[in-house]
Amino acid sequence: MKDYEQLFTQIADEYSLMLLNWAYKKLGDREKAEDLAQEVLVQVFSTIKKDIKAGKQVEKLENLVWKVAHYVWCHHLRRLKTYRMYVHVDELQISSDSDFVAEYAEKEHEKQLILRMRKQIARLSFLQREIMISFYLDKLTVKQIAEKLNISEQAVKWHLFDTRKN
């Protein structure tokens, strides 16, 4: 029993703060973040205990922790019914030659940037949105946009400048 306690104490000491920070970034609420981080640790402990009893050894503890964190996050979202897509922890495939933590952090950062960009675009007026989409996505010239929207070229330039500034 001492071996379990020592291992669990080591894991809790090493990952508690990282998991709390991760959960706080996800939820923006300290209390909920503490609950989520605690749930991750409980699931990690449970998985390790099952593996030890089955005679298996955890090769990469850090990968296991973040894999379980992802599973717990998906489970949390399912409970809220705000996010329908999830990946079950048993379906995750981690290749030994890839850096799972770095890839995971990069994907999460990209998701946050896209979410922030969508919020900013939603705040634009119809005209600003149309001009930005036409200019950057459709690759139309200022003259073409002005003709399309039936406004002056100066107005298009001003809207582009003002929207970028904001």
Buried (B, 14 or more C-beta within 10 A) or exposed (E): EEEEEEBBEEBBEEBBEBBBEBBBEBBEEEEBBBBBBBBBBEBBBEBBEEEBEEEEEBEEBBBBBBBBBBBBBBBBBEEEEEEEEBEEBEEBEBEEEEEBBEEBEEEBEEEEEEEEEEEEEEEBEEBBBBBBBBBEEEEBEBEBBBEBBEBEBEBBBEBBEEBEEE
